[in-house]
Amino acid sequence: MTGATGTWSPESLLRTLFDAAVDAARAENCVPEFLPQPPAGRTVVVGAGKAAAAMALALEQHWSGDLSGAVVTAHGHGVPCRRIEVLEASHPLPAGAGVRAAERMLELVSGLTPQDLVIALISGGGSSLMPLPATGLALEEKQAMTRALLACGATISEINCVRRHLSRIKGGRLGAACHPARVVTLAISDVPGDSPADIASGPTVADPTTCGEALAALERYGIGIPPLVRAKLETGAWESVKPRDTRLARSEFQVIAAPLQSLEAAARAAAAHGVEPLILSDRVEGEARIVGREMAALAARVVQGGHRVRPPCVLLSGGETTVTVRGRGCGGRNVEFLLALGLALPGRCNVHALACDTDGVDGMAAVAGAVWRPDSPVRAKALGLDPNRFLHDNDAHAFFALLGDQVVTGPTRTNVNDFRAILVLPEDGHWA
């Protein structure tokens, strides 16, 4: 293909856009400018998430004063730091290492003074990485509820509402434990709308939701509720830290990277290649396969000349869809979206697409996502593959693996959630 910057393939352009989105959210590109001034007392760093270790390293490299602390990230996402402990734990299902990391952070912030500063480095994945269960709740019970919530199609807001009320560190409790020190939270957002309470389940910010809402979410999806959990949620005994709590009076929160910024970076990269970008939304939610079909209909309108943008153009979106796993596959919202999109596209149209998670892990698989090509159905047929069967079985990862169209990045050490790019080209593949 020939565009404004020379010759490129559709797949290489899609990967360029994805890389631009990820780079915009890398810690080294967004942490330094938001660092506060050093305090009169100590500076303690805590944090959790896929980007936590990279954020800690960026902080260390730009901080000359007193510094200590600990952050937890997912296995494989760590980087070496000199003054800040980097711990690793399981994601997306919580495990014992995450419990110990959460306990370590609470230990580090105990006994602070008004002269001290806590810098909290929070990013997507933090909820699973610091799973300190509420008093009396067994980790195994929390694991079972988390597993069920991830598979039932619940939204991220519903999942995090439950997490906040089953925890001793989320829902503002970490921030309250830092009192009377000043708390500055730097967050890389992975949630639609960038709600502070939803990023890693808001460990340092007040929670406006209630125990009753958490219970309603569990009941809505038919999640098994242990008797103790039901009793505590019904009575409000596990209520989170609420707005206007004086323990959070010196707590500040700053989103330093967000999905929209990454989409805008991808849009600039597209324009530089002579492709008109259209950002649809940074907060797309819903069942992945339904969203895929809806975006296929939109792409078809562009192909047929029924939309204000014309080929060559790229439709960009972010957010977090969900997958209700009913088949034997492992899910993966980006690949499920992509397969549903491809199956719903009209035949013989020059549409290419990429759907990836910006952290490099789509669902339970260590694969960022995949690409769809106009000839994907033909190549699948030649291999004896039925795409509809793979979609029905929630097994899109296997489908794209067999086609050789997976996108594998390894840990990106950031997370601004899903990235989707639908590239619509002229039928002859050329333009001035």
N, C-alpha and C positions, 0 to 999 in steps of 0.2 A: 504494500500500500504506500502511496505517496502523499505526504501531507506537508505542513508548513516547515517541518524540520527535517525533511528527507524521507527515506524509505524505512518502513517498519511493518511488522506483522500485527494483526489485531491482538493476538495473545500477548506480545511483548508490550504493546501499549497498555493493555489492561493491567499487566504486572507493574508497569511504570506508575500508573495511577495508584495502585495499592501501596506500592513502596512509598510514594509521596505522602499518602495518608498516614502510614505508620511513622515515617520520619518526623512528621509534624507533632507527634505525640511522644517522641522519645524524651526521656528525662533530661538528657544533656542539653536539649533544645528548649526546655520549658521551666526547669527548676530554678536556675540561677537568678533570673530577674525577679522572682517572687520571694526571695529569702529575706527574713526580717533582720533588723539590727541585733547584734549580740546583747544579751541582758547584763545586768550587774552581777547576777549570780550564775548558776549552772545552766547549761543547755543540754537537755535530754531529748533524744530522738526515739520515737516509736513509730511503727507503721506496719501495714499489711497490704498485700496485693501482688498481682503479677508484675507490677512496676516498682515495688517497694525497694528492692535491692539496687536497681539502677538509679532510683531517686536518691537513695542514701549515698551512693557513690558520687553523684553530681553535687550533693550537698557538701560532702567532705572536701571535694576539690575546690569549693568556693567558700569555705568557712575556716577562718584563722584562729578563732577563739576556742574556749573550752568546749568539749563535745564528747558525748558518750550516748549509749542507747542500744536498741535492738529492733530489728524489723524482721518480718516473716514473709517469705515468698514461696511460690510453688517450686516443687522439685524441678531442677534444671534451669530455673530462672535466676539463680543467684549470681552475684559477682563479688569479688573480694573487696572488702573495705578494711581500713586500718583501725578506725576508732569506733565503728558501729558494728555490733554483732549482726551477722546475716544468718538467719535460721530458715530452714526449708520444711515444708509440710505438704500434705496431700490436697489436691483440688481435682474435681469439684466436690468430692465426698470428704467430710471432715474426718480427722484421725487424731491419734494421741499426740503426735508431734505438734499439731496446731494448738492443742490444749496447753501443752507446756510452753509454747511461744506466747500465748495470751497471758498465762500466769507470769511469765518473765516480764512482760511489758507492765503489768499492774505492779509488780515488785519495783520496777525501775522508777515509776512515777509516785511512789508512796513517800510521804514525808517532805515534799517540796515546799518552798517558801514563796512569798510574793515576788521576790527578786529573781526567781528562776523562770526559765522558758522551756516549754515543751513544743517541739516541732513534730507534728504527726504527718506521716507520709502515707496517704491512703489512695488505693487504686482498686480497679476491678479485680474480683477474686478474693478480696479480703474477708468476705463473710465466711467462706469455707476454710480459710487459712488460720483463723483465730476462733475456733468453735468452743468457747468456754461455756459449757452448759449451765443453765440455771441450777441453783442449789437443789439437790435431790433428783435431778434428771440425769440418767445414765447416757454416756456418749453413744452407746449402741442404739438407744431410743432416738436420739437426735439424728443419727446417721440414717435410720430407717425412714424417719419423716422427711429428711432432706432428699433421700433417694426417690421417695414417692412424689414429692413436690416437683422435682426436676423432670419426672417422666409424665406428669399428668396434664401438662399444658398450662399450668399456672403462670401468670405474668411475673416479671422480676419484682414488681412492687409488692405483689401478694407474698411471694417467697420471702422477701426481705422483711416484710411486716412480721411474719412468723418468726424469722430468725432473731429479730430485735427483742421479741418477748420471751425467747427461750434461752437467753444469754446473760452472762454476768459481765460482759465487756462491751457489747453492742448497744445501740439505742441510747447513746450519750453517756454510758457508764464509764468508759475510759476517760472521757473528758472530765466527768465529775470527780474521778479518782485523782486527777492532776491538781485539783483545787488546793491551795490558792494561787498556784503558778499561772502565768499567762500561757495560753495554748494557741498555737498557730497551725492550722491544718492546711496542707497543700494537697490537693486532690486531682487525680487524673480520672475523669468521669467515664464510666462505661454504661451509664443508664439513660434511657430516654428522658429528656427533660432536665438532666443534670441535677436532680434533687439531692441535696446533701445527705438526707436521711437514708437514701437508697444506695449511695456509693459505699460499698463494703458494709452495708447496714448501719451506717452512721455512728461509728463508735465515739465520736467526739462532739456530736451535735444533738440538739433536742429532737425528740420523736413526737410528732403530732398524732400518730396512730395509737390505738388502744389494744389492751388484751382482748376485748370483745371482737375487734376486727381481725385479730390473729386467729381466734377461735373460729370465726365465721369463714375465714379462708380455708382452714383445715376441713371444716364440715362441707364446704362448697364442693371440694374435690374428692370427698370420701376418703380422706387420709385417716389411717388408724391413729387414734388419740389415746395415749396411756392415761389411766385414771388420774394420776398426779397432775399431768399437764392440763387436763380438762378442769380439775378443781382450781388450780392456780390461775388459769385464764378466766374462769367464771367469776372468781372473787377479786380479780385484779391484783393478786399478790405479786405477780411478776411484772408489774407495770414498769415501763421504761422511763427515762428522764424526760421531763416535759418542758415545753417552752416556759421561759421566765424563771427557771430554776436558778437560784443565785450561784450555784457551783459552776455554772457555765457563763457567768457574767464577763469573764476575761477570755472567752474563747472566740477566736476568729477563724473564718473558713474561706478558702480561696480555691476555685476551680482553675487549674493552670493549663489544662488541656482537655478538650472535649470533642465529641464526635463531629460537631459542625465545623470546627477548625480543620479537622482532618479532611472532611469532604471539600472544604474550600481549597485546601492544598492540592487535592486531586483535580479539582476543577481548573486550577491554574495550569497544572501539567497538561491537561487535555487541550486547553486553549492554545498552549505553546506548540502543540502538534497539529493545529488546524482543525480540531474537533470541538464543536460547540458543546459545552457542558450544561446540564440542567440538574440542579440539586432538588430532588423531590422532597426529601425530609430527612432529618437526623434522628427521628424518633419513631420509626416504623415498628409497630408491634402487631401481634396476631399470629395465628397458625402459619408456620413457614410455607406450607404447600398452598394455602389459600392466597397468601401474599404473592407467592410465585406466579399463580395464575392471573392475579390482578395486574401484576407488572408485565406479564406477557401480553395482556390485552392492551396495555398502554403502549408497549413497543410496537404492536401491530398497527395501532393508530398512527404512529410515527411513520412506519413503513408505507402505509396507505395514504399519507399526506393529510391526515386528519388532525394533526397536532401542530402547535405553533413552532416547534423545533423541527428541523429537517435534517436528513442524513447529509454529511456525517455528524453524528451527535452521540453523546453518552449520557445516560440517565443514572444519576448517582443517588444513593440512599444509605442511611445508617439506622441504628436502633437495635432492638433485640426481639426477634420473633421467638416463637416457642414451638416445640414439637411434642405432640402427644404420642408417646411410643406405645404402639399396639402390636407391632411386628417383632421379629427376632433380631433386627438390626440394632445398631447402637445410636441411632438418631443422628444428631448433627444438624443444627438448624440452617446453616448456610448451604450445605450440600442438598438438604431436602428442599429448600427454597429453589435452588438452582435446577434440580431435576424436574420439579413441578413447573418451573418457568419454561424449560426447554420443551417439555411435552406439550405445553399449551401454546407455543409459538406457531404461527401459520407456516405451512410448508414452503420451502424454497425461498426463505428470506435471509438476508445477509446480516444476521444478528449474532453477536458474540457476547458472552457474559462471564463475569467473575463474581464469586461470592466467597468471602473469607472472613474469619474472625481475626481482628487485629492483634490478638495476643499469640497467634500461631497455633491455637488449639480450638477446633470446632467440636463442641460437645465433649464426648469421651475419647475422641481420637486425637492423636498427636499430629494432626494434619490441619493446616489453616483453612482449607476449603478446596475449591475446584474451579475449572473453567468449562463453559459450554461452547461448542463450535457448531456452525451450521451443518457440518457433516457428522455430528455426534450420533444421530439416529442410524445413519448408514453404517458407520463403523461398529455400532452396537449390534446391528443385525448380522453383520459379517462374523461377529464373534458368538452369535447365538444368544445374545442377551436381550431380555425383555425389560425395558426401562420401567414399564408400569408395575411389573412385579417387584422390582427393587424399591420403588416408591411406596407401594402398598406395605412392604415389609420394613419400612423405616431403615433401609439398608443402602442409602445413596452413597455412603463412603465406599462400599464395596464396588458399586457400579463405576464410579469415577476411577477407582484404583485399577479396575480391569481395562478401562479405556486408556489408562496412562495420563489422565488429565487432572490429577490431584495437584494442589499447590502446597508444597512443603517448605516452610520457612525456618523451622526450629523456633525456640522461644524468642519472641521479639522484645521481651522485657518492658512492654507497655500494654495498654488495653483501653481502647475507646470503642469497643464492641464491634458489631458487624459492619462490614464494608461490602457494598454491592455496586457493581458497575455494569450497565447494559449498553453495549456499543452497537449502534445501528448505522450500518454503512450503505452507500448506494449499491444497487444491485450489481453494477459492473466493477465495484471495488475501487474506482478512481474518482478523483476530483481535483480541481485546480487549487 
